[in-house]
């Protein structure tokens, strides 16, 4: 009976951690997307301008 209770507790802990980890990964993915877009807004135009300025010859 004790072994069964331990296994049930382990399964419950595993499910709880999986839910927590999935939410954390989703938040990390959203932050990565945000920073990727902001990087492109900030540095993407500078790179294009540099290519145009260096391509005059």
C-alpha positions, -999 to 999 in steps of 0.1 A, spaced: 0 0 0 28 24 9 46 16 -24 14 24 -43 10 57 -25 46 66 -33 41 59 -70 9 79 -71 27 108 -55 56 105 -80 32 105 -109 13 136 -95 46 154 -90 57 145 -126 24 158 -140 26 190 -120 62 196 -131 54 189 -167 26 215 -166 49 241 -149 77 234 -174 54 237 -204 43 271 -192 78 283 -186 89 271 -221 60 290 -236 70 322 -219 107 317 -229 96 312 -266 75 343 -265 104 363 -251 127 349 -278 102 359 -305 99 394 -290 137 399 -289 141 385 -324 116 410 -338 130 439 -319 165 430 -331 153 429 -367 136 463 -363 167 478 -348 196 463 -367 179 450 -399 176 485 -413 211 494 -403 224 464 -422 204 473 -453 216 509 -452 252 497 -449 248 474 -479 234 503 -499 262 526 -489 289 501 -496 275 490 -529 279 523 -548 309 511 -567 
